């Protein structure tokens, strides 16, 4: 089915909404861990404690991205199967017709990248024109990416490299979650097929 301009606009808006929903919880956890565990790194003069707090907080954040990435992948593949069934049944539901929210690997990268956009914006501004507002926000809201290189005195521009970790971890978990759901759906389909044959 060909999508016209109006439908394409609607698809983009619906997909964007879906991606933002997927990125919401990882973003909130960035703020929570940075404003609690990771922030402890700045309140101690003991370098060992600072590193321990930073490593522990970042490990929790990575774990959260794995969990949410896996769940996002499961939900996306499940929606793919559901929408396919709706299309086969002749449904005119916009989300089904426009393939909205269905599994595509690039979404695993995009969802995590969206969750990092606020950090990217504040980090670029502060690196280009240091100011107390951005410095405060980076410390309290994005400590997971701000502290590591600050502890050893490297340039703030390098902080942008840290987004590779949540984006990569989320994308991998997204892929593995979808693969797990695909196997589950295949088992369900086989079970239903066997059940149908027995009835005959």
N, C-alpha and C positions, 0 to 999 in steps of 0.2 A: 504494500500500500504506500503510495506517494503522499508525503506530508507537504501541505501548502505553507505559505508564509505565516499565516495566522496561527496554524497548528504548531509550527516550529517555534514561534514566540511563546506559545502556551507551554510547549514541552520544555523549553529552556527555563521558564519561571518555575514550573513544577519540579524539574530536576534540581534547580538551585535550592529550592525549599527543602528538598529531600537531603541534599548534601549538607546544608546548614544544620538540619536536625541531627544528622550523624556526627557532626563536628562539635555540637553543643556540650556534651558531657566531657569529652577529652579536654576541651578548653576550660571548663569549670574546674576540672581536677588540676590543671596547670596552676590555676590561681590558688586553689586550696593548699596544695603541697608547697608551693612557693611561699605562701604567706604563713606557713606553719613550720614544717620540718626543715626546709631548705633555708629559710630565713635565719634559723639558729646559727648557721655558718657565719653570719656577720656579728653575732653577739658574743662570740668567744675569741679570746686572743690565742687560744690553743689551736695550732694548725691541724693537729690530729683530729680534734673534735669537729673542726670546720669541715675537713675532708669527709669524715664519717657521716655527718649530717647531710652533706651534699650527695654523697654516694647513695645513702639510704633513701633520701627523697627522690633522687633521679631513678633509682631502681623501682620504687613504687609507681612513679609516673610511667615508666616503660611498661610495667606490668598492667597498668590501666589501659594503655594504648593497645596492648596485646588483647586484653579482654574485650574492649570496645571494637577493635578491628575485626576480631573473630565474629562477634555478634552482628556487626554491620554486614559482614560477608554472608552469614547465615540468612539474615533477613532479606538481603538483596537477591540471593539465589532462590529463596522460597517465593519471593514476589515474582521472579522470572517465571517459575513454574505456574503459579496462580494466574498470571496475566496471559500466559500461553493457552491455558485452559479456557479462559474467558474469551480470547480471540477465536478459538476453535468453536466456541458456542455461539459466536456471532455478536458478542457484547460490543456496545458502543461507548462503554465507559472510557473517558479520556485517558486515564492513567494506563489502562490496558492497551488501548489503540495506539498510544504514543510511546509505549514501552518505558514508562516513567518508573524510576526506582529499581530497575532491573540490574542484575549483576554485570558489571564490566570492570576489568582489572584496574583501569586508570582511576576509577572512583576511589579505590583504596588509597591512592596517593593524594588525590584531590581533597578528600575529606580531612585527612591529617594536615595537609597544607593550609586549608581554610582555618583550622584551629590554631595555627601558628601565625596567621596574618597580623593580628594585633601586636605580637612580639616583634615581627619583622618591621612593621611601621615605626614603632617606638625606638627600636634599636638603630635603624637607619638615621632617624632624626637625631638621636643622641650622639651617634658616631660622627655625623656631619657637623652638628652644632650642639655641643654639650650644654645641657640645661638641667636645673634641679628637678623639674617636673618629670621629664623622661627618666632621669636617674632614679627617682623615687619609684616610679611605676615599674621599671625594669627590676629593681631590687625586690620589691614586695610582691609583684605579680608574675614575674618571669625569671625568678632566681635560678631555675633549672638550667637556663641557657646563659644567664648573665654572670653567675658566680665562678664557674670553672676557670675561665681564662683570667678573670679579675684576681683570683687568688694567687696567680703566678705573674700578674702584671703585663699580660699581652694586650694588643690592640683590640678595641671593642668590635671592630669589623669582623674579627674571627668568630665572634659569638654567633653569627648567622649560620655557621657550619653546623651548629647543634641541631638545627631543624631536620637535618638528614636522618637523625636517629628516630624521632617519633614518626616521621613520614615513612621511612623504610620499614619500621616495625609494624606500623598499622597496615601498610600495604600487604606485607607478608601474612599477617594474621587474617586480613580480609580474604586473601586468596585461599588460605587453609580452611577458614570458616565456610566459604562457599563450596569448597571441595568436599568437606564433611557433609554439608547439607545435600549436595548432589548425590553422594552415596546413599544417604538416608532416603532421599526421594526415589532412587532406583530400587531400593529394597521394598519400599511401600508399593511401587508400581508392580513389582514382581508378585508381591503378596496378593494384591488385588486381582492380578491376572490369574493366579492359581485358584483364587476363590471363585472367580468367574467360570473357570473350566470345571470345577467341582460341581457347581450348580447345574451345568449342562449335563 
